[in-house]
């Protein structure tokens, strides 16, 4: 059995979207997951160590991708970063948010496992 893929989910404040994604995938044997936020007010703020740990990064919006690249370009390196295009309008574990996360993350995970 291969080792799990380290997946980092990132949103702004690490309150709703990325913690929901982490919860959805926390028991998935294919993955080791973390969630972090980019804002100084984030519940768990991203660090270069999180990026070094990650095999793949998912951000919720393009603005977060730009900020991530601006603040952590060297730590990010050539890691794949995927934008899920999930707006900040859902509460933690909202059924629609869970649906969107799974719908948008699974194609990338299937691609990773096929390699």
MOJOGI-V147952 format. One record per pair of residues at least 6 apart in sequence whose ideal C-beta (glycine too) atoms are under 7 Angstrom apart, sorted by the first residue. I is the first residue (numbers start at 1). J is the second residue. Records with the same first field share a line. If there is no record, write none. Layout:
# MOJOGI-V147952
I->J ; J
This chain:
# MOJOGI-V147952
4->29 ; 30 ; 31 ; 32
5->30 ; 31 ; 55 ; 56 ; 112
6->32 ; 53 ; 54 ; 55
7->25 ; 31 ; 33 ; 54 ; 55 ; 56 ; 58
8->34 ; 36 ; 50 ; 54 ; 57
9->18 ; 21 ; 22 ; 33 ; 35 ; 58
10->18 ; 36 ; 37 ; 38 ; 46 ; 57 ; 58 ; 59 ; 64 ; 68
11->17 ; 18 ; 37 ; 60 ; 64
12->37 ; 38 ; 39 ; 64 ; 88
13->37 ; 39 ; 41 ; 42 ; 43
14->35 ; 36 ; 37 ; 42 ; 43 ; 44
15->43 ; 92
16->90 ; 91 ; 92
17->60 ; 86 ; 88 ; 90 ; 97
18->35 ; 36 ; 37 ; 60
19->35 ; 92
20->92 ; 93 ; 97 ; 98 ; 101
21->35 ; 58 ; 101
22->33 ; 34 ; 35
23->93
24->98 ; 101 ; 102
25->31 ; 33
26->33
30->109 ; 113
34->50
35->44
36->42 ; 44 ; 45 ; 46 ; 50
37->43 ; 44 ; 45 ; 46
38->46 ; 64 ; 67 ; 68
48->72 ; 75
51->72 ; 75 ; 76 ; 79
52->75
54->79
56->79 ; 80 ; 112
57->79 ; 81
58->82 ; 84 ; 105
59->65 ; 68 ; 81 ; 83
60->84 ; 86
61->83 ; 85
62->83
65->81 ; 83
68->76 ; 81
69->76
82->108
84->101 ; 104 ; 105
86->100 ; 101
90->96 ; 97
